[in-house]
Amino acid sequence: MAEEIELKTAPADFRFPTTNQTRHCFTRYIEFHRCVAAKGEESGECDKFGRYYRSLCPGEWNKGREVRGRS
């Protein structure tokens, strides 16, 4: 029998009440990178912020950011 897949996205944020989530995406992206800068890449505490921005931002944006981030 196939495993059940659990889908999650970022929790609701009162700062972004409208349906356009561009700013929400950007804010979560910044939060993730601030966390990584403060705690290091090995810290698992920043994983939730990474999941949030990857679920909110369009896939094409995430690909571009990952490529630029590795340069």
C-alpha positions as CSV (number, residue, x, y, z in Angstrom):
1,M,0.0,0.0,0.0
2,A,1.3,3.5,-0.8
3,E,2.5,5.8,1.9
4,E,0.2,8.7,2.8
5,I,1.8,12.1,1.8
6,E,1.3,15.0,4.2
7,L,1.2,18.4,2.4
8,K,1.9,21.5,4.4
9,T,2.3,25.2,3.6
10,A,3.3,28.2,5.6
11,P,0.9,29.2,8.4
12,A,-1.3,32.2,7.9
13,D,0.4,35.5,8.7
14,F,-1.6,38.6,9.7
15,R,0.8,40.9,8.0
16,F,-0.3,39.6,4.6
17,P,-4.2,39.4,4.6
18,T,-4.6,39.8,0.8
19,T,-4.5,37.0,-1.8
20,N,-1.3,38.3,-3.5
21,Q,1.4,36.4,-1.6
22,T,4.4,38.0,-3.3
23,R,5.4,40.0,-0.3
24,H,4.7,37.1,2.0
25,C,7.0,34.9,-0.2
26,F,9.8,37.6,-0.1
27,T,9.5,38.0,3.7
28,R,9.8,34.3,4.3
29,Y,12.8,34.1,2.0
30,I,14.5,36.9,3.9
31,E,13.7,35.3,7.3
32,F,15.2,32.0,6.1
33,H,18.5,33.6,5.0
34,R,18.7,35.8,8.2
35,C,18.3,32.7,10.2
36,V,21.0,30.8,8.3
37,A,23.3,33.8,8.6
38,A,22.8,33.9,12.4
39,K,22.7,30.2,13.2
40,G,24.7,28.6,10.4
41,E,23.7,26.3,7.6
42,E,24.0,23.2,9.7
43,S,21.3,24.4,12.1
44,G,18.0,22.7,11.7
45,E,16.2,25.6,13.3
46,C,16.0,27.4,9.9
47,D,14.4,24.5,8.0
48,K,10.8,25.7,8.7
49,F,11.6,29.1,7.1
50,G,13.0,27.3,4.1
51,R,9.9,25.2,3.7
52,Y,7.7,28.2,4.1
53,Y,9.3,30.2,1.3
54,R,9.6,27.2,-1.0
55,S,5.9,26.5,-0.6
56,L,4.8,30.2,-1.0
57,C,7.1,31.3,-3.9
58,P,6.6,30.1,-7.5
59,G,8.8,27.2,-8.5
60,E,10.6,29.2,-11.1
61,W,11.7,31.8,-8.5
62,N,13.0,29.1,-6.2
63,K,15.1,27.5,-9.0
64,G,16.7,30.9,-9.8
65,R,17.4,31.6,-6.1
66,E,19.0,28.2,-5.6
67,V,21.3,28.7,-8.6
68,R,22.3,32.3,-7.6
69,G,22.8,31.1,-4.0
70,R,25.4,28.6,-5.1
71,S,27.5,31.0,-7.1
